[in-house]
Each structure stands twice: as C-alpha cells, then as structure tokens.
C-alpha cells in the first residue's frame, strides 16, 4: 500500500491493544485486531478488518446485556440499525429528537416507557460464526 500523502510505501503492524474510541463506546479495546499503517512522512491511520462483523458482535452483546444501556451504547445500537435520531424517536412513538439526543449524551435518563427492549422494532441480532 502506498501513502496517499507522499506516495511512498506504507509500513503496517498489528496493534496488540487498541482503544477503539471510534466506536463511540467508552471501554472497548481490541486485542490483536487493529492494523496501524504508518508512513515515513508522518501519515498514519488505523484499519479495523471485518469492522461490520465486529459491530454485529458488539451489538449482539449489548442486546443481551442484563443492565440498562448507557447513552453511548444506546447511540451505538441506533447507528448499528441505521436509524437517524428522528427515525428512532418516531419508531418509539413520537419521542422528540432532543429527547433522544439527551438520552444518547447521558444528560437525561431513558424513559422506561419508551426504553427499547430486546424486541425493539427492527432490531434483531444473530451470532455469526466464521
Ligand atoms: Zn507518506
């Protein structure tokens, strides 16, 4: 692979322990999954192979979580099913965009009257095996 910045060959290495902040979740670490691509010019980016399957596995675990979801977990699941804040609010029965945003930011508790269960509309998960 060549650098998009300078055109030189990019070195890559497996990251043993990677804090996957891009997921939007606080405490998600990937062990021996992330590949760091570095160029001598200073360009660097991280690749997460099979990211879709990883996100499916994360969602599966969240959907089976026994405790309430955090706002960040709630946001992860909303994005995983591909809904906008407005679409989710509508699916939950006229919950406003601001309310959903407050739930996701954790500034407001999720109203249990609207709280999604494992049987939320459009939310299903299957454990995929390779
Ligand atoms: Zn470069």
Boltz pocket constraint, residues with backbone or C-beta under 6 A from the ligand:
constraints:
  - pocket:
      binder: B
      contacts: [[A, 3], [A, 4], [A, 5], [A, 6], [A, 7], [A, 8], [A, 39], [A, 40], [A, 41], [A, 42], [A, 43]]
      max_distance: 6.0
